[in-house]
Amino acid sequence: MNKTKFFALSAVAALALSANAYAAKEIKVASNNTPYTQDNVQKLAATAVSMGVKEPVNLNLAGGSLTVSGSSATKCVFKVGNGDSPKIQGVNCK
């Protein structure tokens, strides 16, 4: 399995798991320049937090890539395409 497919599958699994975590805890968002619904923002933020980004998080959408950063050095970049809802094609956290 190549890295892109692995990351895409990991992102889908993380979003599914974060939906359950979202019900328990709302992620603190410091800034958000996306057109996404609050529910989608929370799911993406929860995924990034589960991968090491520290709250409060900042969401920055540019050119089909969403960067989620926070108070730690870890950043996650989601390939989400363009539009009013994210279409996750991959995720990379460093």
HELIX and SHEET records of a PDB file:
HELIX    1   1 LYS A    3  ALA A   24  1                                  22    
HELIX    2   2 GLN A   38  SER A   50  1                                  13    
SHEET    1   A 5 VAL A  29  ASN A  32  0                                        
SHEET    2   A 5 VAL A  57  ALA A  62  1                                        
SHEET    3   A 5 SER A  65  SER A  69 -1                                        
SHEET    4   A 5 LYS A  75  LYS A  79 -1                                        
SHEET    5   A 5 GLY A  90  CYS A  93 -1                                        
END                                                                             
